[in-house]
Amino acid sequence: MIETLLRLVPTYGLYVVALSTFLSCLAVPIPSSLIMLTAGAFMATGDLPLTTTAALALLGAVLGDQLGYGMGRAGSRHLDRLRGSPAALIVRARHLADAHGGSAVFLSRWLFSPLGPYMNLVTGAAGMAWLRFTLWDIAGEAVWITLYLGLGYTFSGQIEAVASLAANFSGTLAAGAVTLGLGLWLRAAPRSDHRPT
């Protein structure tokens, strides 16, 4: 699938960039970071226009985040029923939203990007003000887009190495964030005085 998507970048570059950032913000497992790196490399060779590529990437990401936020608003009572890995990410995202509000949205766009789609749902469900969410969202997505397009542009000859490094770093940060969130949740959980009889 990754190879197929990357082959589409030279032909349908702007559409692929916008669609991939949109879908990734809805937790669709699409290699948007790799697509952004590749788009940056095509920008370096002049095959994709810099300003238009960055603008469409930002537009796709912000629209995806807005849809996720709206879904969180609309379905807030259903989030607590989720189980498994998404539930753990939602617990972490909710903790970040409660503790840090707008800065949690900002950081989940680029530093803890695997948490981003869940942060959209949680902040919508938690009732964060739309304008506050949107301003922090745009700022964070601008950092993410600049970072990945810039890396692709700068290291266009070594895309595979940069992509591997970025994926490892992002995965490690996300795993650490989830582990920390679960640890804090377990620590705060009420203790039972029930003893086996």
N, C-alpha and C positions, 0 to 999 in steps of 0.2 A: 504494500500500500504506500509506504513512504517513497519508494522509487517512482511510483506512478504519479504521486502528487508533485514530486520534484521535477519530473519531466513536463508537467503542465506549467511550471513557472515561466519558462521562456516564452511560451505561446500566449498563455492567459494570465500572465504575472499579476497584474493589478487585481483581477477578479479573485484569483487564488489567495492572494494576500488578505484581501478584505473578508472573504468567506472563511478562511482558516482562523483569523482572529475572532470573528463573530462566533463561530462554532466552539472554539476552545473556551470561550467565556461562558459557555453553557455546559461545560464538562464533557463535551464530545471528545473522545480520545484521538485527537488529530495533532500531528507534530508541528504546531504553529511556530514554536521557537526555531526549529530547523528550517521551516519555510521562510521565516524572517531573516535568518542568516543567509539563506540562498538568495533571497531578494536583495539583500545588501550587497552580495557579490555581483549580482546582475546590475545593480546600480553603479558599482565601481567600473564595470566594463561599458557602461552607457546604454545597456539594453533595457533598463527600467528607469523612468524619471524619478529623481530623488524626492522632490516635494510631493508629487502626486502619490507615489508609493507610500510615503510616510503618512500622508493625510488619509488615504483609504485604509491603511492598517489601523490608524487611530479611530476612524469612523466605525469600522467593523467591530473593534474591541469595545468601544463605548456602547454601541447598539446592543451587543451581546450582553454586556454588563447590565444595561438598562432592562433588558428582557428578564434576566435572572433576578434582578431587584424586584421587578413587577411580579414575577412568579412567587417570590418570597412573600410579598405583600398579600397576594391573593390566596396563597396556600399556607399561611403561617401555622395553622393548627395541625397540619399534616406532617411537618418536619420532624417532630418528636417520635414519629412512628418508624422512621428509617432504622435499619439495622446494618451491621457490618462496617466496611471501610468508609463509605460516605458518612455514616453516623459519627464515626470518630473524627472525621474532618469537620463536620458540622459542630461538634462539641468544641473543638479548638477554635473554629471561626467565631462561634458565639462568645467564647471567653475573650478573644481579641477584640471583638466588637464592643463588649461590655466594658472592658478595661481601657481601651484606647480609642474607641470611636473612629473618627476620620483617619487618624494615622494608621489604624489597622487596615482600613480600605486601601490606603495609599501603598502600604508595604505588601499587601496581598496581590497587588497588581504586578510587581516585579521581583521583590526579594523572596517572598513566599508564594510565588505564582500558582503552585498546585492548589492552594487554598482559595484562590480568587473566585471560582464559580460558587463555592459554598459560602463565601463571605457575602456574595451578592444576595443569595437566598436569605441568609441570616440577618443581614442589615435590613432587608426589605421586611422580613417577618418581625424584626425587633422594632420596626417603626422609625428607623433613622430618617431624618428629614431628607427629602429627595434632593434638594439643592446641595445640601452638605455632602451627601453621597456622591452626587455627580461631580462636584468640584474636586473632591479627593480622588475620585475615579479617573478623571481626565488627567490630573497631574501624575498619578501613578502609571497609567497606560502610556503617557508621553515618555516617561523614564524608560519603561520596558521596550517600547518601540525604538527609541533612540539607541538604547544599549544594544539590542540585537541587530538592528539594521547597521549600526556603526561597527559592531564586531564583524559582521559579514562583509561590509565595505572594506574595512581595514585588513582583514585576513582572508581575502577572497580566494587565495591559493591554498588555504588550509582549513576549509570549511568543515571537513570531517573531524579534525582534531578539536576545533573550537566547539562544534556541536556536542562531541563526547564530553568535553570538559564542562560545558554548560549544563548538560543533562545530569551528570554526576553531582555537580554542585547543587542544582535545584532539588534533586531527589533527596540528597542528604539533608538539606535545610528543611524540606517538607517532613521527612521522617522524624527529624529532631523536634519540629514544632508539634507534630501529632503526639509524640512520646511525652513531651513536656505538658501538653494539654491534658492527656490522660492521667499523668502523674498528679497534676494539680486537682483534677476532678476526683481522683481516688482519695487524695488527702483531705478534700473538703467533704467527702461523702459522710453522712452520719454513721456513727458506729452503733452496732446493735449490741445490746446487753444480753442477748439470748445465748445461753450456754447449752451444749448438748446434755441430755439427761440419760 
